[in-house]
Structures are given as C-alpha cells and as structure tokens.
Amino acid sequence: MSIAELQRSSVPVLGAQEALNNGCFCLTLDNGALARALDFELAGVQLSELVRERCPYVFAARPVFVEAAQARRMAEVIHAVEAVVALPAYGDQVLGAAPAIARLGAAGPKGVFFGYDFHVGKDRLGLIEINTNAGGAMLNAVLARAQRACCAVMEGMAPTLLDVDAFEERIAAMFVREWDLAVRGRQLASIAIVDDVPEQQYLYPEFLLFQRLFEQHGLRAVIVGPTDLQWRGGVLWAGELAIDLVYNRLTDFYLEESGSAALREAYLQDGVVLTPNPRAHALYADKRNLALFSDRSRMSALGVPDEVQKVLLEHVPHTEVVVAEDAQRLWDARRSLFFKPVAGFGSRAAYRGDKLTKRVWQEILAGDYVAQAFVTPGERKVSGDDAGQAMKFDMRAYTYEGSVMWLAARLYQGQTTNFRTVGGGFAPVYSGSMVGGFGVSSSSGDCGPELGHCSPVGG
C-alpha cells in the first residue's frame, strides 16, 4: 500500500500512525550522514567502522510511527510507577526483601537512564519491564542526526537537530544533577564508565560516545572494567585518576561478584557517587515489582490511590512469581505467558511460553522467574510485496526522575529484541505530535496530500 493510497483510504486520523507502520516503506536513515555523525563525534576515531564491525544491526533503516495519545499514555504509566515507588510502605516492603546494600542512598542520586519498555499497538499498551541501566541513548542521538525526511510532512514528524542537541545537553546535566544530589560540596571532575570487559561489549561504541560527551563538558572520563578500579586511601582510583562518579553499566546489580569488590567498598564507604545504584535496581527493575504493579489487592494494602491503581492495572500485564506449587497451572497456561528471570537483562534467559521445552521449564522452576501475560509487540512492515515482510518492535522511554527524555523503538525478529536482525535495531520514533521531552517536533498529525510523494520502495 503506497502512502498515496493510504491517503485515499478511509483510515481515520487517530489510526494514522498505525497505518503508516503498515504502509510507509521509506528509508529515512542516511548511511553517509550516520557515518559522518559517528566520526564527527569522536575526532580521530573511526567509530563508524567500529559500529559496522561490532554491531552492524544496531541501527534500523526505517522509522516507527507512534500516536501522540500513546506517548501520553506511556508518560502516565511512568508517573504512576513513580507514585507507587514514592510510598514509604512500598519502599519498606521491596527494600526489606532486597540485599542490604539496596537500603543505602535514600537521599542521594536517583539513577540515570531508566528505560521503560512498552509493547504498543493501535488499541493496546503494555509495560513489559523497567531497566535501570538502559543502553542506547547516545546511539539514538546519533541516529536522529542521520535522518532524512522523504517529504514535507515527514519533516514535521522527525526529531530535529535542535532536539538532539537539547537531548545531549540534558544527558550531561543529568550526571551533574546526580553529583549535586550526593552533596559533595565541589564540582564534578571525573567519571568512570564501568562495565565488564567494556571493549568486548556489544554497545562499546556507545561508551566512546559518552566519553566524548563528558569530555566536551569539561570532565575527565575513562572507560574501565570493575577490576580496573582500586579503593585506596578513601578514594576510588582508575589508574592514576581519582574517580568522582561511576556511570554504572554493570549487570552485577548488587555488586556481589568478586570483580566488583573495589567498587562495592567505595560505595559502602560513600567514597564514590554510583549511578544507577543497587537501591534503584531494587525499587524499579526487579521484575517481581511488576507482580505488585499488576495486583489490585497488594496495591490497596500499600495505600496506592485508586486513580494510580487504575493506570497500572490497565497497562501492566498480569505478572506473578513462579513458585513450585503453581507449576502445573502455569505450564497449562504457558502459551499465553512470557517467562523472565527476576534479575534478567537484555532478554537473556527469557522465554515465550509457547516455545518452552520440558527441559527449559525445569530450569525456570529451579530459578527465580516471573510469568507475565503475553502482550503482542507492535508490528512494522518493511516491504510492500506480497510477502509483506514485517518486524516486531517495542518502545523504550528513557527517563530521569520520572520525566521522559527520549523515546526510541527497537525493531527485531524472533522471541525478543536481539540486535541480530538484518534491517533491525534502534529505530527513530516519528509522531505527528509528541508530549514534551520526547525530542519530536509538533505538527497536526494529519496526513496531508504531501505524503503522496513518499515512495513505497525507498527514501
């Protein structure tokens, strides 16, 4: 279906974005502009070549369209989660069940780059999980710089260069804000970006982008593994650099592994600002919390206001902790469920119930898992031929202190997002009108005749 045909159809304006996901096949990613944006960001480093070698499927060629009403609903869900987390009774319950280290830092940093992941469709929206060290924000900024609208109306939907500049300024300001919340009494001077063997991480190119951004704002920045850190003399060191703040990309959420010993000690001794920290993970990202957010009786017992409950019950798929006594019931219902490890990340060890084998089911019963009602992901058609090739997508809202900073999509095929799909990866989000902070310009959202100039076979 061409865009011109779409315009002549009876599709209502309210469903225009869904229709575009099914009928617009324009390529908006300018690969030359992407390479220039990557290499410009890091003078002297051929980052574009590194991306091609390391993560060739991290950037999708086509945008995903979302309606403004859906974006507003995402923000409402995020605000509802924040309202629950702010309740003392919720903190007492969740932190009481978490490792002791999670009870530190009550008055300190809030945690950078929370990622709220949604499955979105025309008449549905489901919050499938919350992450507290969500990756991809800087990559999405670069992706936005490489967009080329194929018609006038598209220009009103796409993020602008001013939007991207503002987003990157907010990123830098967010880290300074975290430092200020820690009340150190001096200016932030140094940041360590920490992950296990960072040079081998799939998103290592993003670490280089963060390093450059920090340096552009007058900060010394290093990329290190946790074993490269030393705690001595009341200071956390990376080589000869004293570290003020650690941007934490570790999946050792409670700093329990031996390699995290120096960072753990520095955090316990209040010798470094760690963001995000174990407290944030316990309050937001532990997937058992989704069971609470989808349970009316438990929320009522905590004193969650009715209007907040309503938002969460409508948009958080029913989730429950997998326990042995419910094994047969859950197995029988598995085709409508998705199983995720409580402390999982990056879709690792997560399974669609209809794909389960008996062997994997036994592993789930032996581990710490939740069962979540399956919510169909969004669909983005990427070709107009008879086969109608389509990819699944989810939406990630990057937030700080409950406010949405940027909205991105991830295109994929298979059970979960994987950045291994040809043509998939992070995709820009286009909308006719977005709520503030998403980095997208406003327009009427009406599909005018200009869209007839969009080609169904490329941009």
N, C-alpha and C positions, 0 to 999 in steps of 0.2 A: 504494500500500500504506500503510494507516494504521499508526500506532505500535501500536495495539491488535492489529491483525492481525499485525504483526511479532512481538509477544509470543506470539501463539498458534502461530506458525510453529515450525519445527524448527531455526531458526538457532542455532548454538552460541554460547555466551557469548564465546568467543575471537573470533568474527567479528561481534560486536555493533556495533562502530563502523562497519564497512563497510556493514552492513545499515542503520544509521541514515543514512549518507551517501546511501543509495538510497531510504530510506523516510520520513525525517522532513522535513517541509516547513515547519516552524515558522519564523516570523520572530522572531529574537531581538534585532535591532537596534531600539532605541527612538530614533527620529529626534529627538524632543524632548529626550531625555536627552543625545543626542550634541551637539546644538546648545548645550545648557547647559554641557556639559563643555568644548567648544571655547571658548566665550565666557568661561567662568569662568577658564580657564587664562590668558587674556590680557584682563585688565580693560581696558575702553575700546577694544578691538579686536574688531570683528565677524568673528571668524575663521570662524564657521560660514557666513557669507555668502560669504567668500572661497573656502572649500572648495567650495561649491556652484557658484561661477563658474569657479574654476580647475581643480578636479579632482573633478567630480561623481560619478565612478565609482571613487573610491578606497576606499570602504567597502562591503563586501558586507552583505546583509541577513540572511544565514543563516550559521551556524557550520559548520565542518568537523570531523568526528569522527576521532580517531586512537586506536589502541590503545596501551596503556602499553608493550607489548612493542616496538612500532615506535619509540616515543620513545626507549626504552633503546638500541635498535639505532642510532638516529641518534647518540646520545651516544658509543657505542662507535666508530663510524666517525670522529667528530670526534677522539676521543682517539688513534685510530690515525694519523690525519694528523699530529697534533701530535707523535707519537712519531717519525715519519719526519723531520719538519722539524727536530727537535732533534738529529738525527745530523750531526756535523761534515762527513761525506762528502757528505751531501745539500746542505748549505749551500755547500760548495766548488763542487759541480757547478752548482747553479742560479744562484748569485750570480756565478760565473765567466762565465756566458753573458749576464748582465744588464748594463745600463748601470752605469758606475762609481758613480753616486750611490746605487745599491741596496746597495752594500757598506758604507755608513755606518750608524751607530746600532746596532751589535751588542749593546751593553749597555744600551740605552736603552728607550724606550717600546715596548710590544708591539703596539699598534694597537687602536683602539676599533671596536666593531660589525663584527666579521667576520660574514658571512652565509653559512651553508652551505645550499645549495638542494638539496632532495631531491624525487624523484618517488616516491610512496608508493602501494602497493596492498595488497590482502589478503595476498599471498604474495611481495611484491617490495619492494625499497627500493633506489633508485639515487641516488648523489651526483652530480648533474649539473654543478655548478660551485661555486666558492668565490669570494666577493666580500670585498674589504677595506674598502669604504666603503658597506656595505649600508644603504639608506634604509628608512624606515618604522617604526622602533622607537617613536618618540614618538607617531606616529599610531595604532599598535596599542595603546599605553597608553590613549589617549583612547577608542578603540573598545571596550576592555574595560570602561571606566566606563559605557558606554551599553548594556550587555547586560541583557536582561530574560528570565530563565528562564520557560518556559511551564509547568513542572511541578516537583515536588519533586526528582525525580531529576536534572533538568537543572541545578538549583541546585548539586548535588554535582559537576557536570562543569565548570561555568563558572568562569573566573577571578574572584576576589573583589576588592573594593575594597582590602582589605589587601594582596593580591597585587600590585595595580597600584602602590600606594604604595611597597611594598618594591622593585619593579622600578625606579621612578623614582629612588629613593634609590641603588640600585646604579648607575644611569646616572651620576648626579652623582659618586659615589665613584670610578667608573672613570676619569673625567677627572682627578680629583685624584691617583689612583694613577699615571696616565701622567706627570703632572708630577713626582711623587716619584721615579719611576724615572729621570727625567732628572737628578736630584741637583742641583737649583738652589740649595738652601740657604735658601729662603724660601718663603712661602706663595704659592700660585697666586692671581693677582689679576684676570687678564683673558683672555678667549677671543675669537677671531675665528672665526666660521663662514664658510668660504670655498667659493664655487662660482662658476662662470662666470655672470655676469649673474644673480645669485640671484633677483631679483624676477621673472624670467621662467621660472624652473624650475618644473616641474610640482609638485614637492613643496615649494615655497616655504613653504606653511603650516606644514610641519614645522620649518623653520628658526626660525619665530617661536616655536614651542613650545619648542625647545631654548633659545632666547634667554631666554625667561621662566624656564625651569628653572634655568639658570645664575644668573640674577639672584636667584632665590629662595634660592640658596645663597651669596649674598654676592659674586658675581663680576660684573665688568663684561663685557658681551657685545655684540658687534656682528656684523652680517651684511654681508659685503662680497664683492666680486669680487677676483680676484688683482691686477687692475690698480689697485685702490684702495689697495694696500699700498705702502709705501715702506721701503726699507732705508737708514737713515742713522744715523751715529754709533754703530754697533754695536747698533742697536735696530730692530725691525720695528714700523712705525707704521701705524695705520689712522686717518687724520686726525690728531688730537692725542692719540690713545690708544696708549700703548705696549702691544704685544701680547706676552703670555707664551706662549700656546698657540694653535695653529691646529687647529680641527676641520676636517679636510680632506675636502671632498665633491667635489673636482675629479676629472675623468676623465683629466686630464693626469698620468698616474700617476708619471712620472719627471721632471716639471717641466721639460719640454723646450720648451714653447711660449714665445714671446716675452712673452706676458702674464704668465707665471709668474716672470719674471726676479727680481723683488724677493724673492718667497718662496723661490725656489731659492737665492739668495745668502744669505739669512738662515739657511736650513737648512744650507748648506755651511759657514757660519761658526759653526754651533752657537749662533745667536742667537735661536732660537725652538724650542719643542717642537712638532713636527709629528706629528699622529696622525689616521689611519694614514699611514705614510710609504712611500717607494719600496721600502725593504727588505721591508716586509710584503707589498707587492704582488708582488714577485719571488718570495718564498718560498711564498706561498699562492695568489694569484689568477691568475697567468699560467696560461692553460689548457693549456700544454704540460706542466705538472706533473701533470695528470690522466693523461697518457700514461705517466708514470713510475709513478703510483699504481696503474695497471692492468696493469703489466708485471712478471711474476714475476722474470724474469732480471735486469732493471735493479735491482729492489729487492734481490735477493740480492747483487748486486755491491756495493751500498752497505752491506750488513750489516744490513738490516732483519730483525728477528726473525720467525720463521715465523708466530707467532700474530698479529702485526700484518699480515703479508702476507695471511693468510687473510681477515681482516676486510675489507681493502681490495679484494682480488680478488673477493670476493663482492658488494661493494656499490658499486664504482666501475665504471661501464660502460667497456668497452674503448675506449680513445681513442688516436689516433695523429696525428702531424703530417702534414698534407697536403703531399706533395712531388710534383714533376712525373713522376718515374719510376713512381709508383703511380697516376697519373691514370686509366688505363683500368680498373684493378681497382676503384678507389673509385667510379668512375662506374657500373660494372656493379653494384656493391653499394649504390648510393646510397639505395635505398628503405628500407634498414634502418639508415640513418645520419642523424645530425644534424651540420651543419657550423657551426662557430663561429669568429669571429676570435680570435686568440690574446690580444689585448688588448681584446676587446669588453666591452660593458657594456649593461645594460638591454635585452638581447635584440636590440640593433641589429645589422643585417647578419648575423643568424643564420638558417639555413635548414634546414627539413626536406628530406631528400634526395629524397623522392617528389614534392616540389613544384618541384624545380630545373628551370630552363631552361638551354639551352646557353650563353646569354649570361652568366647568373649563374655558371655553372660556370667559365667562363673568368676571371671576376673572382676566384673563390675560388682558382684555380690561381695567379693573379698576386699574391694577397695572402698574408698569414700566417694560416693556418687550421688548425684541428684537425677531425678527423672522429671523432665519438663514436657508439657504438652507441646506437640509439634506445631509450629507456625510456618506456613508455607512462605518461603522467601519471595521477594519481588522477582519479576522477570523482565529482562531487557533483550528484545530481539536484535540481532546484529546482522541479519541478512534478510532480503526481501524475496528470496527464491522460494520455490515450492516447499523446500525442506523447512524453511522458516527457522533457521538456527537461532537458538536463544541461550542466554546465560542467566544464571541466578544472580541476585545482588542483595546485599544488606546495606544499611546506612549506619555510619558511625558519627555520632556527635561528640566532638572534642569539647570538653568543658573545663572551667575553672571556677571554683566557689559557686557552683550551681548555674553559671551562665555559659551559654553555648558560644564558643569561639569560632568554630568552623564545622561544616557539615561535608562529609565525604561519603562516597559509595565504594563498594568493593564488588567487582564482577568476578564470577567463578563458575566452574562446573564441578560436579561431584557432591559429596555429602556436606562439605564445609568449605569456607574460604581457605585458599591454599597458595595463592600467588604462583601457581604452577600451570595455569590455563593460558594457552595461546590466545591473545586478544583480551585477556582478563587483567585484573589488578585494580589499583586505585583508579576511580573514575570521578571526574568533577560532577558536582550536582548543579543542575540548571533548574531554575524556577522562575515563574512569572512574577512572584512577589514573595520575599522571604522575611522572616522576623529578624530583628536586629542581631548582629553578631555572626550571622552565617556567611558573611562575605559575598552576598549576591545582591546585585542591584535590583531596584524595584521597577516593575512595569505593570501594565494592566493584567497580564496573564492571558489576555485574549489572543487567539491565534489568528492573526490578520492575513490578508492575501499575500503578504511578503513571503510567508512560509512556502508558498508555491514555488519559490525559487530554489528551495532546498532540494538537493539531488538525493534520490533514494540509494545511490550507489557510491557516494563519497562526498567529501567536502571540497 
